[in-house]
Amino acid sequence: MLKVLPAGISNLIAAGEVVQRPSSVVKELIENSVDAGADTISVIIEDAGRTSIQVIDNGCGMTPDEAVLCFERHATSKISNAEDLNSIHTYGFRGEALPSIAAVAEVVLRSRKRGDDTGYEVTLAGSELISKEEVATPEGTNISVRNLFYKIPARRKFLKSDNAEFRHIITEFVRVALCRYDLNLRLVHNRKDIYNLKRVNNIKQRILEIEGREMIKELVDIGISSSIVTVSGFIGHPEDARKSSGNQYFFVNGRFFKSPYFHKAIMKGYDKLIPDGTYPSYYLFFETNPENVDVNIHPAKTEVKFENESEMFEILTALVKESLGKNSFVPTIDFNHDTLPEIHIPKDYTPILPTLKSSPAYSIPKPFQSAKSDNFEFNFEAEQKNRSDSEFDSKYNIASAVDGYGEIFESKETIDENTLVLSNKYIVTAVRSGMMLINIFRAKERIFYEKYLYNLDNSQPIAQQVLFPQTIELSPARYSLLMESPERLHSLGFDISTVGENTISVNGMPEGLETDEKSIIEIIDNLIVTFEECQSDFLTKAHGRDNMARSLAKSTARSGDKRLSRNQARVLVDSLFCCAEPELSPSGKKIMEIITDEEIEKRL
């Protein structure tokens, strides 16, 4: 039988679309303050918003009647008729935010209209009006939200860790701060200032306030004006492309929005200028007729629909290419990495030497089981460099074989005339049935992957002190993610300390990693990306440890680009065949191929 739901239940259902986590509350309240004409907004958070969220502004304030009416669903001052939906310039136009918040939390609102002698306080809990009274309060609005989701325990239960939830709050705060550089904005968490941004003259100054002064070297001006849209802002230098996708922003008419479609347009403009799997920074601001954009297609208002999307796609791609061309940026990809082409070998041969296990489905191997073929002799007499080795190194003598790629690869054996290094990308070595081609980068990646996985599983981090500790300034969100668990860093062999506000000092890293400034920054970026993917459970779940080992292995393999000698190549081959799965890289790509004598004869 059909029936109309009680207001309390319908409010909870509607609230679920608008208030998904504490950051949703922060977003809606900040946007209301901006719409109220405030030029100073303070956001005060306790326990990542679980305990308390408070937003204070000096905007126009509300009358006593408005202070009560604002908690009624669809109460808004922004829309009077249907035509108004075609020309929306403000954020909170639906009148859903405050009713939705009040449905799932305890709310106290104090507001004083500009010019009024006194203000008004309204208290609600679970959509019920508890009290209303006159109070002394400054002009503007002060709204406090406590005990979020206290009426929906299941929603509260599925919130992430405080660090994870606070990073979402930072994201929402920064989105507003970037497009409203004319405002004073402050973010406080557990009585600690995270951001205290003063109004500045332009967006570039605001970006530097948020991301740090080093960002100035990365930004490239971009801009165009057409009959369809005006675009302005900045894109990042190709050499500064990162594996993380945190500094990518689109704004239209002062509103942040997401667009995978326009992101593709940007990436197309960077074609062949950045390595696969990396992302450039961009801060792009669109100005267009409000009638040409629909901002009312998503409850969170983060998705919009443009009337001329295909034309804007082409404009964006051309604009990025032109801006990069003006600055004479040329491709800087290192094709020694995981973008190496596959070796194309006919399939009608049978590998004879060495005997390998081939499996299309990759599974995590047991750490470094010794693999010795009757047809292939291994020599692990490399010098130990007068250092104390772990049980693992003593058993397999592998650390000396792969550590550093420099003279550590050197062996006292006679040069193997049957081993060649081709373009520093492949090793060509003679085998009984013909010749074997080995992808150097993937071989290194496999060796280090199994080594790091072993150390993670056995709590045996390999650390080496950095001769000159590297100081790196991070954004608050990236700092919070990296330093969330010092134990996690230590277990991976990193010695990282805090030396200032959102600033770290890298004092030690896993053995084998390059320690120059550029390499350290890249490795820290890789760590942050992996932490984003694995979150805080990576040490307790096999796939999390596996992802971490993969990331570190890729960084290590990439950092040693010096040309290999024949002896170094021989030791690398020996080390590879001591792996549990020498045939495949950690991502499942082929490391080697054997071309038989018969196949060579056919080709010649």
ChimeraX attribute file (.defattr): number of C-alpha atoms within 10 A of each C-alpha:
attribute: neighborCount
match mode: 1-to-1
recipient: residues
	/A:1	2
	/A:2	4
	/A:3	5
	/A:4	6
	/A:5	9
	/A:6	8
	/A:7	11
	/A:8	12
	/A:9	11
	/A:10	12
	/A:11	21
	/A:12	22
	/A:13	13
	/A:14	17
	/A:15	20
	/A:16	17
	/A:17	14
	/A:18	21
	/A:19	25
	/A:20	15
	/A:21	21
	/A:22	25
	/A:23	22
	/A:24	18
	/A:25	25
	/A:26	25
	/A:27	22
	/A:28	20
	/A:29	25
	/A:30	24
	/A:31	18
	/A:32	22
	/A:33	26
	/A:34	21
	/A:35	17
	/A:36	19
	/A:37	15
	/A:38	20
	/A:39	16
	/A:40	20
	/A:41	22
	/A:42	20
	/A:43	20
	/A:44	22
	/A:45	25
	/A:46	18
	/A:47	15
	/A:48	23
	/A:49	25
	/A:50	21
	/A:51	13
	/A:52	20
	/A:53	25
	/A:54	22
	/A:55	23
	/A:56	23
	/A:57	27
	/A:58	23
	/A:59	24
	/A:60	19
	/A:61	27
	/A:62	23
	/A:63	17
	/A:64	20
	/A:65	9
	/A:66	16
	/A:67	21
	/A:68	18
	/A:69	15
	/A:70	18
	/A:71	24
	/A:72	17
	/A:73	16
	/A:74	16
	/A:75	18
	/A:76	17
	/A:77	11
	/A:78	17
	/A:79	16
	/A:80	9
	/A:81	7
	/A:82	7
	/A:83	10
	/A:84	13
	/A:85	18
	/A:86	15
	/A:87	15
	/A:88	20
	/A:89	17
	/A:90	15
	/A:91	19
	/A:92	23
	/A:93	20
	/A:94	16
	/A:95	18
	/A:96	23
	/A:97	29
	/A:98	24
	/A:99	24
	/A:100	25
	/A:101	29
	/A:102	27
	/A:103	31
	/A:104	25
	/A:105	22
	/A:106	23
	/A:107	26
	/A:108	20
	/A:109	19
	/A:110	27
	/A:111	31
	/A:112	28
	/A:113	22
	/A:114	17
	/A:115	9
	/A:116	12
	/A:117	12
	/A:118	17
	/A:119	24
	/A:120	24
	/A:121	22
	/A:122	21
	/A:123	20
	/A:124	21
	/A:125	20
	/A:126	21
	/A:127	23
	/A:128	13
	/A:129	14
	/A:130	13
	/A:131	10
	/A:132	17
	/A:133	11
	/A:134	14
	/A:135	15
	/A:136	13
	/A:137	16
	/A:138	20
	/A:139	22
	/A:140	23
	/A:141	29
	/A:142	24
	/A:143	18
	/A:144	20
	/A:145	26
	/A:146	20
	/A:147	17
	/A:148	26
	/A:149	24
	/A:150	17
	/A:151	16
	/A:152	14
	/A:153	10
	/A:154	10
	/A:155	15
	/A:156	17
	/A:157	9
	/A:158	9
	/A:159	14
	/A:160	14
	/A:161	14
	/A:162	15
	/A:163	18
	/A:164	18
	/A:165	18
	/A:166	24
	/A:167	20
	/A:168	20
	/A:169	24
	/A:170	19
	/A:171	16
	/A:172	19
	/A:173	21
	/A:174	18
	/A:175	18
	/A:176	20
	/A:177	21
	/A:178	23
	/A:179	24
	/A:180	20
	/A:181	20
	/A:182	18
	/A:183	20
	/A:184	17
	/A:185	23
	/A:186	20
	/A:187	21
	/A:188	16
	/A:189	17
	/A:190	13
	/A:191	10
	/A:192	11
	/A:193	12
	/A:194	17
	/A:195	19
	/A:196	14
	/A:197	19
	/A:198	14
	/A:199	17
	/A:200	15
	/A:201	9
	/A:202	13
	/A:203	18
	/A:204	18
	/A:205	16
	/A:206	22
	/A:207	21
	/A:208	14
	/A:209	18
	/A:210	18
	/A:211	15
	/A:212	15
	/A:213	12
	/A:214	12
	/A:215	16
	/A:216	14
	/A:217	10
	/A:218	16
	/A:219	20
	/A:220	19
	/A:221	15
	/A:222	20
	/A:223	16
	/A:224	13
	/A:225	12
	/A:226	10
	/A:227	7
	/A:228	16
	/A:229	19
	/A:230	16
	/A:231	22
	/A:232	16
	/A:233	20
	/A:234	23
	/A:235	23
	/A:236	22
	/A:237	20
	/A:238	24
	/A:239	16
	/A:240	17
	/A:241	19
	/A:242	20
	/A:243	19
	/A:244	20
	/A:245	15
	/A:246	15
	/A:247	14
	/A:248	16
	/A:249	22
	/A:250	20
	/A:251	21
	/A:252	22
	/A:253	16
	/A:254	18
	/A:255	21
	/A:256	21
	/A:257	17
	/A:258	15
	/A:259	14
	/A:260	8
	/A:261	11
	/A:262	18
	/A:263	19
	/A:264	14
	/A:265	21
	/A:266	25
	/A:267	18
	/A:268	18
	/A:269	20
	/A:270	20
	/A:271	13
	/A:272	14
	/A:273	19
	/A:274	22
	/A:275	22
	/A:276	13
	/A:277	12
	/A:278	14
	/A:279	23
	/A:280	23
	/A:281	24
	/A:282	22
	/A:283	22
	/A:284	20
	/A:285	22
	/A:286	19
	/A:287	15
	/A:288	16
	/A:289	15
	/A:290	16
	/A:291	14
	/A:292	16
	/A:293	19
	/A:294	18
	/A:295	24
	/A:296	17
	/A:297	11
	/A:298	12
	/A:299	16
	/A:300	17
	/A:301	17
	/A:302	15
	/A:303	15
	/A:304	17
	/A:305	14
	/A:306	14
	/A:307	12
	/A:308	12
	/A:309	15
	/A:310	12
	/A:311	11
	/A:312	19
	/A:313	18
	/A:314	15
	/A:315	19
	/A:316	24
	/A:317	20
	/A:318	15
	/A:319	19
	/A:320	23
	/A:321	16
	/A:322	14
	/A:323	18
	/A:324	21
	/A:325	11
	/A:326	10
	/A:327	11
	/A:328	9
	/A:329	14
	/A:330	13
	/A:331	14
	/A:332	12
	/A:333	15
	/A:334	13
	/A:335	12
	/A:336	19
	/A:337	22
	/A:338	20
	/A:339	13
	/A:340	14
	/A:341	10
	/A:342	11
	/A:343	14
	/A:344	7
	/A:345	11
	/A:346	8
	/A:347	6
	/A:348	7
	/A:349	12
	/A:350	10
	/A:351	15
	/A:352	14
	/A:353	18
	/A:354	18
	/A:355	13
	/A:356	15
	/A:357	10
	/A:358	12
	/A:359	11
	/A:360	8
	/A:361	6
	/A:362	14
	/A:363	10
	/A:364	13
	/A:365	14
	/A:366	12
	/A:367	19
	/A:368	22
	/A:369	14
	/A:370	13
	/A:371	17
	/A:372	15
	/A:373	13
	/A:374	8
	/A:375	11
	/A:376	13
	/A:377	10
	/A:378	15
	/A:379	12
	/A:380	14
	/A:381	13
	/A:382	18
	/A:383	14
	/A:384	16
	/A:385	8
	/A:386	6
	/A:387	7
	/A:388	9
	/A:389	14
	/A:390	14
	/A:391	10
	/A:392	17
	/A:393	15
	/A:394	13
	/A:395	10
	/A:396	17
	/A:397	21
	/A:398	25
	/A:399	24
	/A:400	26
	/A:401	29
	/A:402	21
	/A:403	17
	/A:404	20
	/A:405	26
	/A:406	15
	/A:407	14
	/A:408	18
	/A:409	23
	/A:410	20
	/A:411	19
	/A:412	9
	/A:413	12
	/A:414	7
	/A:415	13
	/A:416	13
	/A:417	10
	/A:418	12
	/A:419	20
	/A:420	20
	/A:421	20
	/A:422	15
	/A:423	10
	/A:424	17
	/A:425	20
	/A:426	22
	/A:427	23
	/A:428	21
	/A:429	21
	/A:430	16
	/A:431	19
	/A:432	13
	/A:433	16
	/A:434	17
	/A:435	18
	/A:436	21
	/A:437	20
	/A:438	25
	/A:439	25
	/A:440	25
	/A:441	25
	/A:442	32
	/A:443	28
	/A:444	24
	/A:445	29
	/A:446	28
	/A:447	28
	/A:448	28
	/A:449	28
	/A:450	25
	/A:451	22
	/A:452	26
	/A:453	28
	/A:454	19
	/A:455	20
	/A:456	21
	/A:457	15
	/A:458	12
	/A:459	13
	/A:460	18
	/A:461	23
	/A:462	22
	/A:463	18
	/A:464	17
	/A:465	16
	/A:466	17
	/A:467	10
	/A:468	13
	/A:469	18
	/A:470	18
	/A:471	19
	/A:472	19
	/A:473	18
	/A:474	18
	/A:475	16
	/A:476	19
	/A:477	19
	/A:478	20
	/A:479	19
	/A:480	17
	/A:481	20
	/A:482	23
	/A:483	18
	/A:484	18
	/A:485	11
	/A:486	13
	/A:487	11
	/A:488	17
	/A:489	17
	/A:490	19
	/A:491	20
	/A:492	23
	/A:493	23
	/A:494	23
	/A:495	20
	/A:496	20
	/A:497	15
	/A:498	14
	/A:499	13
	/A:500	11
	/A:501	13
	/A:502	18
	/A:503	15
	/A:504	20
	/A:505	17
	/A:506	22
	/A:507	18
	/A:508	23
	/A:509	25
	/A:510	21
	/A:511	18
	/A:512	22
	/A:513	24
	/A:514	21
	/A:515	23
	/A:516	14
	/A:517	14
	/A:518	11
	/A:519	17
	/A:520	22
	/A:521	16
	/A:522	17
	/A:523	22
	/A:524	17
	/A:525	17
	/A:526	20
	/A:527	21
	/A:528	21
	/A:529	22
	/A:530	22
	/A:531	21
	/A:532	15
	/A:533	13
	/A:534	18
	/A:535	18
	/A:536	19
	/A:537	12
	/A:538	18
	/A:539	17
	/A:540	9
	/A:541	11
	/A:542	13
	/A:543	14
	/A:544	19
	/A:545	20
	/A:546	21
	/A:547	19
	/A:548	25
	/A:549	25
	/A:550	23
	/A:551	20
	/A:552	23
	/A:553	26
	/A:554	23
	/A:555	24
	/A:556	25
	/A:557	28
	/A:558	20
	/A:559	22
	/A:560	19
	/A:561	16
	/A:562	10
	/A:563	15
	/A:564	24
	/A:565	19
	/A:566	22
	/A:567	21
	/A:568	22
	/A:569	26
	/A:570	27
	/A:571	25
	/A:572	24
	/A:573	21
	/A:574	20
	/A:575	27
	/A:576	27
	/A:577	24
	/A:578	20
	/A:579	26
	/A:580	21
	/A:581	27
	/A:582	24
	/A:583	23
	/A:584	21
	/A:585	23
	/A:586	29
	/A:587	12
	/A:588	16
	/A:589	14
	/A:590	18
	/A:591	24
	/A:592	21
	/A:593	17
	/A:594	23
	/A:595	19
	/A:596	20
	/A:597	13
	/A:598	12
	/A:599	15
	/A:600	11
	/A:601	8
	/A:602	8
	/A:603	6
	/A:604	6
